[in-house]
Amino acid sequence: DLPVWIFGYGHVGKILAKTLTALGSQVTIVDPYIEECPYRWVKTWQEGKLKQARAVILTMSLNKSSQRMLDYRFFENVHPELI
């Protein structure tokens, strides 16, 4: 029942979300580009309750639009025991 946030809901993110859900994790998807998702999802981490996450997995592409997503504000808002 580990709360896991997956950043990116592309091919890899979908497989990972499905697998982790089957194992009992509470999955939250963070992706600004999706419109429909079978899991709890938020467009950006700022809209959600990031401190609830105990694990964060990045499956998004790294490019100019995502290069500043994990900045000092992100790390100020995570749980102290985040994986």
VOMI-323511 format. One record per residue: residue in three letters; x, y negated, z of N, C-alpha, C, O in turn; residue number from 1. Coordinates in steps of 0.1 Angstrom, whole numbers. Last residue first. Layout:
! VOMI-323511
(site 'ALA',(X,Y,Z),(X,Y,Z),(X,Y,Z),(X,Y,Z),NUM)
...
END
This chain:
! VOMI-323511
(site 'ILE',(115,-80,-13),(125,-72,-21),(125,-77,-35),(132,-72,-43),83)
(site 'LEU',(112,-102,15),(109,-99,1),(120,-90,-6),(132,-93,-3),82)
(site 'GLU',(111,-111,41),(116,-97,38),(113,-93,24),(112,-81,21),81)
(site 'PRO',(99,-136,41),(114,-135,45),(119,-121,42),(132,-120,40),80)
(site 'HIS',(80,-143,12),(81,-137,25),(96,-135,28),(103,-131,19),79)
(site 'VAL',(85,-175,-5),(84,-160,-4),(84,-155,10),(88,-163,19),78)
(site 'ASN',(89,-202,-8),(75,-197,-7),(73,-182,-6),(62,-177,-6),77)
(site 'GLU',(115,-207,-14),(109,-213,-2),(96,-208,1),(91,-209,13),76)
(site 'PHE',(117,-196,-40),(123,-189,-28),(119,-195,-15),(120,-188,-5),75)
(site 'PHE',(103,-216,-54),(98,-202,-54),(104,-195,-42),(96,-189,-34),74)
(site 'ARG',(119,-238,-51),(106,-239,-46),(100,-224,-45),(93,-221,-35),73)
(site 'TYR',(143,-231,-65),(143,-232,-50),(129,-232,-44),(127,-227,-33),72)
(site 'ASP',(128,-210,-91),(137,-220,-86),(137,-221,-71),(131,-212,-64),71)
(site 'LEU',(118,-193,-113),(123,-188,-100),(133,-198,-95),(145,-196,-96),70)
(site 'MET',(113,-207,-136),(101,-202,-129),(106,-198,-115),(98,-200,-105),69)
(site 'ARG',(130,-217,-154),(129,-224,-141),(118,-219,-133),(115,-225,-123),68)
(site 'GLN',(128,-201,-177),(141,-203,-171),(140,-209,-157),(149,-207,-149),67)
(site 'SER',(105,-199,-193),(105,-192,-180),(118,-194,-172),(119,-189,-161),66)
(site 'SER',(109,-213,-216),(97,-216,-208),(97,-209,-195),(89,-213,-186),65)
(site 'LYS',(134,-203,-226),(133,-217,-221),(120,-220,-213),(121,-228,-203),64)
(site 'ASN',(134,-169,-212),(136,-179,-223),(134,-193,-217),(134,-195,-205),63)
(site 'LEU',(131,-137,-206),(138,-148,-201),(140,-158,-213),(148,-154,-222),62)
(site 'SER',(100,-120,-204),(112,-123,-211),(118,-136,-205),(111,-144,-200),61)
(site 'MET',(91,-101,-174),(89,-112,-184),(102,-114,-192),(113,-111,-187),60)
(site 'THR',(93,-86,-153),(92,-79,-165),(90,-89,-177),(87,-84,-188),59)
(site 'LEU',(103,-86,-120),(103,-94,-132),(103,-85,-145),(113,-78,-147),58)
(site 'ILE',(87,-80,-90),(94,-74,-102),(92,-82,-114),(81,-86,-118),57)
(site 'VAL',(88,-83,-56),(85,-90,-68),(94,-83,-79),(106,-80,-77),56)
(site 'ALA',(73,-73,-26),(82,-69,-37),(78,-77,-49),(66,-79,-52),55)
(site 'ARG',(55,-83,-9),(66,-77,-3),(77,-73,-13),(88,-70,-10),54)
(site 'ALA',(33,-111,-9),(41,-102,-17),(53,-96,-9),(60,-104,-2),53)
(site 'GLN',(23,-132,6),(18,-118,8),(26,-108,1),(25,-96,4),52)
(site 'LYS',(35,-155,-3),(40,-149,9),(34,-135,12),(40,-128,21),51)
(site 'LEU',(20,-162,-25),(32,-155,-28),(38,-149,-15),(44,-138,-15),50)
(site 'LYS',(-9,-166,-34),(-4,-165,-21),(9,-157,-21),(9,-145,-17),49)
(site 'GLY',(-11,-187,-63),(-14,-175,-55),(-8,-176,-41),(-3,-187,-37),48)
(site 'GLU',(-3,-208,-78),(-17,-207,-76),(-21,-196,-66),(-32,-195,-61),47)
(site 'GLN',(24,-205,-81),(20,-216,-73),(5,-215,-69),(0,-220,-59),46)
(site 'TRP',(28,-185,-100),(29,-181,-85),(24,-192,-76),(21,-190,-65),45)
(site 'THR',(2,-187,-124),(15,-190,-119),(16,-186,-105),(6,-185,-98),44)
(site 'LYS',(-22,-172,-129),(-14,-178,-140),(0,-181,-136),(9,-179,-144),43)
(site 'VAL',(-28,-141,-114),(-28,-155,-113),(-19,-160,-124),(-10,-153,-129),42)
(site 'TRP',(-48,-111,-108),(-38,-119,-115),(-39,-134,-113),(-50,-139,-110),41)
(site 'ARG',(-56,-78,-101),(-56,-92,-96),(-45,-100,-103),(-34,-95,-103),40)
(site 'TYR',(-61,-60,-132),(-55,-62,-118),(-58,-76,-114),(-61,-84,-121),39)
(site 'PRO',(-68,-59,-158),(-76,-51,-149),(-71,-52,-134),(-77,-46,-125),38)
(site 'CYS',(-72,-90,-175),(-62,-81,-168),(-70,-73,-158),(-79,-78,-151),37)
(site 'GLU',(-72,-115,-199),(-79,-104,-193),(-69,-95,-187),(-58,-92,-193),36)
(site 'GLU',(-54,-134,-207),(-68,-139,-204),(-75,-128,-197),(-84,-131,-189),35)
(site 'ILE',(-20,-145,-202),(-30,-134,-204),(-44,-140,-201),(-45,-150,-193),34)
(site 'TYR',(0,-164,-198),(-5,-162,-212),(-16,-152,-213),(-22,-151,-224),33)
(site 'PRO',(12,-166,-173),(4,-177,-178),(-3,-175,-191),(-11,-183,-195),32)
(site 'ASP',(12,-141,-149),(15,-143,-163),(6,-155,-168),(-6,-154,-168),31)
(site 'VAL',(14,-119,-125),(16,-133,-127),(20,-135,-141),(31,-130,-145),30)
(site 'ILE',(-6,-95,-108),(1,-99,-121),(2,-114,-121),(-7,-121,-118),29)
(site 'THR',(-4,-74,-81),(-8,-88,-85),(0,-91,-97),(13,-90,-97),28)
(site 'VAL',(-13,-44,-66),(-6,-51,-77),(-12,-64,-80),(-25,-65,-81),27)
(site 'GLN',(-6,-25,-40),(-15,-36,-43),(-8,-45,-53),(1,-52,-50),26)
(site 'SER',(1,10,-46),(5,-4,-43),(-6,-13,-47),(-15,-11,-55),25)
(site 'GLY',(-5,37,-51),(-12,30,-40),(-7,16,-37),(-11,11,-27),24)
(site 'LEU',(2,49,-74),(10,52,-62),(5,45,-50),(10,48,-39),23)
(site 'ALA',(-13,36,-93),(-16,50,-91),(-9,55,-78),(-13,65,-72),22)
(site 'THR',(0,11,-92),(-14,12,-87),(-17,27,-84),(-24,30,-74),21)
(site 'LEU',(24,18,-105),(24,14,-91),(10,14,-84),(9,18,-73),20)
(site 'THR',(14,24,-131),(21,34,-123),(21,30,-108),(18,39,-100),19)
(site 'LYS',(3,0,-139),(-5,12,-139),(1,23,-130),(-6,29,-122),18)
(site 'ALA',(25,-17,-138),(13,-20,-130),(4,-7,-128),(0,-4,-118),17)
(site 'LEU',(42,-5,-157),(46,-6,-143),(34,-8,-134),(33,-2,-123),16)
(site 'ILE',(27,-9,-181),(31,4,-176),(34,4,-161),(30,13,-154),15)
(site 'LYS',(26,-37,-181),(14,-29,-181),(17,-15,-176),(9,-10,-167),14)
(site 'GLY',(53,-45,-183),(45,-49,-171),(32,-41,-170),(28,-37,-159),13)
(site 'VAL',(60,-35,-208),(66,-29,-196),(58,-33,-184),(56,-24,-175),12)
(site 'HIS',(43,-51,-225),(43,-37,-226),(49,-30,-213),(43,-21,-207),11)
(site 'GLY',(34,-78,-203),(36,-73,-216),(36,-57,-215),(30,-51,-206),10)
(site 'TYR',(30,-95,-181),(21,-84,-183),(21,-80,-198),(11,-78,-204),9)
(site 'GLY',(49,-110,-156),(49,-106,-170),(40,-94,-172),(42,-83,-165),8)
(site 'PHE',(58,-101,-125),(58,-113,-134),(60,-108,-148),(70,-103,-152),7)
(site 'ILE',(40,-85,-101),(47,-83,-113),(46,-95,-122),(35,-100,-125),6)
(site 'TRP',(41,-80,-66),(38,-90,-77),(46,-87,-89),(59,-86,-88),5)
(site 'VAL',(28,-57,-43),(38,-60,-54),(33,-70,-64),(21,-69,-69),4)
(site 'PRO',(23,-46,-12),(18,-57,-21),(30,-60,-31),(40,-66,-27),3)
(site 'LEU',(21,-12,-6),(30,-23,-6),(24,-33,-16),(21,-30,-28),2)
(site 'ASP',(8,12,0),(0,0,0),(9,-13,0),(4,-23,5),1)
END
